[in-house]
Amino acid sequence: MRVFVNGNEVGSEYAGCALCGDNRRTGTYLSIDGTLRCKVCGRPWRGFYGEVAGSKLYFCCGDHYREFRRIVQRVITEGSVARIRAIFISVHGGERIIRIEDEDGKEVTLSEPTLNIVHV
């Protein structure tokens, strides 16, 4: 599965997080307590690879990993998509538009607020 955020391919440590597209160089800030944090959600930057739908992708934090998995599950159940070929995420203001292409050429588009991350 290939993942694109605002037109840039992401999902590796150097390219960026599969959900927000930021990497350690561009997507972090140093908090007052000395912790490196994600600019999007403010959670501590962990930087790890997680498996989603059979693909190993890079995420900046556990919240973004869980959110990305939720999006993929939603697409699989609502859009009747079997195997995802590519995910295109566009962030415009407070809205996230997600377009998914499956292996058979079927496309599913979802729209949701960007601040949909659930802290567990």
Salt bridges, closest charged atoms under 4 A:
GLU9 OE1 - ARG2 NH2 2.85
ASP33 OD2 - ARG37 NH2 3.53
ASP63 OD2 - ARG43 NE 2.97
ASP63 OD1 - ARG66 NH2 2.52
ASP63 OD2 - HIS119 ND1 2.59
GLU67 OE2 - ARG70 NH2 2.72
GLU67 OE2 - ARG96 NH2 2.77
GLU78 OE2 - ARG74 NE 3.30
GLU101 OE1 - ARG85 NH2 2.03
GLU101 OE2 - ARG99 NH1 2.77
GLU107 OE2 - ARG99 NH1 3.56
GLU112 OE2 - ARG70 NH2 2.83
GLU112 OE1 - ARG74 NH1 2.86
GLU112 OE2 - ARG96 NH2 2.97
